[in-house]
């Protein structure tokens, strides 16, 4: 693996990457950045999670001149969500370059502020094809000074029916420009576009050889970024292990997470590339000796790490590629011990997991989301175990005498006395755990989702095409284009299938939109369109926000006092460590 320095990036960008905690380029970055810096056109096969955004964003920042106000780089994305993310990423990477104006431009947002921003000049524009075309038609966006064009997630743009728009935009760009196309898959139509609009492109794909995953239990959990910490602490408490290795992508991420775990009472330390070798070695020694239970590491720092006691590897951030995954999970299940690997998956990373499964040939199984009830049961179990153990250890004569005295003196019986003593012993730790807040359940898998037929009041008469329907619904409601359909366009109405879980958001975001001047009135088929419904309340402002019945403010999470989950596995018993696991 090379370093960012070797890729030929300028000092300011290297400093930024350092500050962001990136340790080394990901495989796609390693192979893409030098080629783009050299001015080559490029086809990159990569998906979300591989670091592809930085792979094109960093070269773009090398190539634009922020002192000129012209739009010099254009990135096309299939969705507004991605446009925002990419614009934000470019903005982050540009921190130390002075002011580089980056403007996200997408449909569904009011156009006037975009016009004003474009008027002032945007050096880098990131947008969805439809809205870019709008601006070209209005003359508000000038592409004549473009130096670089990037097509991000080209296959998704194709699926969403944007391909004509993409071609139009490419044709409107100057011939003397550099073009890069990124796509997770390479269907013929994507390759055709590349052939027509890229000059002698280099093709970069990260080849995966089939590679064996170690024979350990592998499982995954769907979580949002914001849920990760809470879910992690539950897992750590429910499944105490002798040693746990947690992986994060960045140095800063590893340091922060170790700190947060420590603050919650876990014996956790970070291990990353900024730490000197002796410091890292001391972390490993402490892990072996049982002085720390959890190490939060980056891929670079954990290379070659070999600690037999590691029973659990947690991929808190998904790795960049299959090889990294296999290396990570190979840190557990050493020396004939059993091991577990857990993978946290955010919604956008599912494809990446499928890729891992495909190339390792082993399924990663879904894991049950740990609940507060599980935690409560676990705490009670541990408490009981501690009491039983104390009884077995004996040496209680003095206390027995005390309890008996208290009971004799009355008016309490022995059970009450014992309960009071138990409460004192337990301190302020909570044994009963509050019920789960009405959690934002992860979206159900697509297969199990019912398709609801929705209808709209425009059809062949208005000249609407399937691509218009998929493109606009996907964009406005920010849902994947592939989930939309089937579509049936009749003369005056159109029917479109929408997965049940998206119906609400689609109704809200697209319901009142217009097509060629006609209101869509998009609604669940069979329901009266809202415009015609007689509510008898003429003065009610339209579009007023009405909270749903079940909406409840989220209960505030109350952190428990330092509760050392280590209680479950006493360290200072005298069972030799190696015999503990065997036969278990
Ligand atoms: P992407 O595949 O572009 O969506 O990037 C996925 C995530 O990886 C983003 O959160 C980036 O900030 C992060 N990332 C990209 N490159 C690196 C790197 N070289 N080291 C650490 N994190 C990175």
Boltz pocket constraint, residues with backbone or C-beta under 6 A from the ligand:
constraints:
  - pocket:
      binder: B
      contacts: [[A, 21], [A, 22], [A, 23], [A, 24], [A, 25], [A, 26], [A, 29], [A, 47], [A, 48], [A, 49], [A, 50], [A, 51], [A, 52], [A, 53], [A, 54], [A, 249], [A, 250]]
      max_distance: 6.0
